[in-house]
Amino acid sequence: SNQFFNVLFPDCTMTNKAPSGPYNSCKVPHSPGRLERLLRAGTFTVTAETTPPVSADPSSLLKATESLAGLADAVNVTDGAGAKSHMASLAAASLLVQAGIEPVLQFTVRDRNRIALQNDLLGAAALGIPNILCLTGDNVDTGDQPEAKMVMDLDSRGLMALTRDMRNQRQLPSGRPIVTPPGLFIGAADTPQDPDKDWSPATLRAKIEAGAEFFQTQFCFDIDVVRRYMDRLDEEGILEESYFLIGIGPIPSVKSARWMNKNLYGVHIPDWIIDRLEKASDPQAESINICIELIQQLREINGVSGVHIMGPRVEKAAAQVIANTGIMKERE
């Protein structure tokens, strides 16, 4: 009840309205998770990513992610990546919780109607999952079962608002009360860009108004673009309302870099990275060095709250990157 909340947290206000963002007057985290606590404390955070296996055996998932334990602050669990079937993200995230790894549950609206979404939000919180990344999901035309139907009962902003309202208002959209609301930290996706004078953060603002509290971005390897983007977000007041983790990752080969430039929307691998990979005797080792250098530069940019290290089967390389940045040792 509001009375009970106000007794426990006299400096906070419990309201049915959307929170204004991470810097609102309430300092009490919405979730029990480490990621939210670190971001609220101003600590530079590092998240990584895993794709659940096409298997009912949990051992392959746990083996793939074991190197990230104690290094990544949280690990994203993709949800039907590439519009292809894998172990359910909800089940995989629960397995990570049991293994002592904090998950970010990626959740798409492509495959679930609003009733299923409400069920799974309650289930996720019951399983100890503290974070959710709300996504549309890849179009089924890109997957291996293009005849599948896309549900799309809500869009990604609708999922954010649903999660926020179930958590804050303690009730379902129908008005039925929720005995224990889902304490979830709400995330959204973003693509950094070089803003011109006419650029507007309307999409970001709409996601924040819907409930987004942190953003994990698409790959961005151009530090100057990130710097100009963050400066513009600061001017627009966006940095006062949410946290931004910039997408980064080791690129294992020149071939991969060129494929990313051609096929990934909003991604540009600068020529200097391709040149270094071409000249390297060990491109994979060089890609890790480049990733570490970029992270160190990102740490100096105002508004960058952390990084999100991603890529196919990148778990071990991500663990090596995190260890070699020295970020965790600095915290100690």
Secondary structure by P-SEA (a helix, b strand, c coil): caaaaaaacccccccccccccccccccccccccaaaaaaaaccccccbbbbbcccccaaaaaaacccccccccbbbbbccccccccccaaaaaaaaaaaccccccccccccccaaaaaaaaaaaaaacccbbbbbccccccccccccccccccccaaaaaaaaaaaaacccccccccccccccccccbbbbbccccccccaaaaaaaaaacccbbbbcccccaaaaaaaaaaaaaacccccbbbbbbbbbbccaaaaaaaacccccccccaaaaaaaaacccaaaaaaaaaaaaaaaaaacccccbbbbbcccaaaaaaaaaaaaccccccc
